[in-house]
Amino acid sequence: MNSILGIGVSGLQAAAKRAEVSASNIVNARSEPVKPAGAPGGGSPSTNEFQALQVYQEAVQGGGVKASTRPVDPPSYQVADPFSTDGSGLAYVPNVSYEREFVEQIRAEHAYKASAKVIKTAKEMDDTLLDILR
């Protein structure tokens, strides 16, 4: 039974990571981005530049999942900006898609609910087993 509980808990943690990373991407979508290596001032990010992340899940041997993050590639893209400070009429923005992030939030919600259901079912199985043994 403990392995079932572990599977459910790892699913909850992965879903929470998905929601956390997605929320961070949405909140920072208008921040100063990391510029691509070929762009003026690009290449090595400074501490105040934002780079969006994506969550990847992989199965863990014995059951459960592990969530890890990777930077979105490319980190930013150019948009027209008539108020750009360098007079080029262009600016860089973080590579964040609101549509993708909202879908990611929904996926995280469904994954969280499914993992909570696994934990609830494991508890019901434990209770049934204890009732049989009494």
Secondary structure, 3 states (H helix, E strand, C coil): CHHHHHHHHHHHHHHHHHHHHHHHHHHCCCCCECCCCCCCCCCCCCCCCECCEEEEEEECCCCCEEEEEEECCCCEEEEECCCCCCCCCEEEEECCCHHHHHHHHHHHHHHHHHHHHHHHHHHHHHHHHHHHHC
